[in-house]
Amino acid sequence: MRAAEAFRMALEALRANRLRSALTMLGVIIGVSAVVVLVAVGTGAKNAVESEIAGLGSNIILVVPGRLGVGALPTQSRLDLADVAYVRRVVGDPARVTVSVNSGETVRVGRSEAFVTVVGTDENLPNIFDRPLRRGRYLSETDVDTRRRVAVLGSEVAETLFGDVDPLGRQLTVSGARFRVVGVYEPVGATFGVARDQEIHVPVTTAQRLLGVTRINGIAIGASGPDQIEPLQRRVVDALTERYPGERFSAVTQTQLLGTIGTVLGMLTGVLAAIAGISLLVGGVGVSNIMLVGVRERTREIGLRKALGARQRDVLAQFLIEAVLLTTIGGVIGILLGVGGALLIAALSPVPAAVTWWSVALAFGVSAAVGVFFGVAPARRAGRLDPVVALRAE
């Protein structure tokens, strides 16, 4: 029997039982669409994290006390400004080293107020992180040395406190202390869930006096090139470990952060896809069950065909094609629904979603494979029927 004829007969068999075929395909449709949507959400989350890290800048090394990584507990910092000067000597280029000390504080302008992250830093931050200014200037070395009460506002802070009024030169209150606005950042979004547009940057020395601390939270270094990152990491960690025997320090790069977070998100995506794949397994069992019922219902037809000369492989091919058609058509519908669902999620919710070609190809391939795998047993049963016994069946 020719392949075209077997395909035509399989289509006719499916059309003869439209409702049953549709219900059989439903499990495959749900499974495939779930795989596409969940993989799209996982991939979108990974892309968003990579974009956020790339948006920080390039060739950045973050130096913190303790171990920095996913699942690591925070360590109380013992670093201070003297350690920053020490690291600058180790690096050899003071302009490539910046510092931060952070605290959540309430800021006020008249009756308007907002809870923001106050970041104490220095004039070198723009040399390392990508933070373009919308208006005004950034902090200067003189601001840090003289502990001036000046601030650079994130875009959301400026809008919340001043609305349509130009904030440059105006004053705001941070924990009872007055600061003069000297600059406003361009919007940059969030990084690791931290809203960077809701930050206020002030001189690190002013922040330490305001918060009553001498510590700093961490040091950021901008390597001169990708080939300088690893040697610089080793030099800085070794120098701080020598300065503080028994203490542990971490110097983590963007690539390492991406690798760690990418691994976690990749595992999460795999788990979600595996959970969705259970629906495909259930759908495959349904296909096998319906095909077995079909073999029983068409026993006399099979016997007649074999009596007229149809070979075992012809009957097997017909039923196998029927099973593959069921799952393939269900797979195509599931892919369309999954892609539509992912696009809808990305458009109407804050959850990122990115449909990838490999997830669509994987879903289609798995749906076809389910048809082959779960269609073999019914097809073999049909092909092995004895024509005499089949013709005598009621």
Beta strands, then each sheet from edge to edge (+ up, - down):
strand 1: 60-65
strand 2: 97-109
strand 3: 112-121
strand 4: 133-136
strand 5: 150-153
strand 6: 171-174
strand 7: 177-185
strand 8: 190-191
strand 9: 194-195
strand 10: 199-203
strand 11: 218-222
strand 12: 249-253
sheet 1: 4+ 7- 5- 10+ 3+ 2- 11+ 1- 12+
sheet 2: 4+ 7- 5- 10+ 3+ 2- 6+
sheet 3: 8+ 9-
end
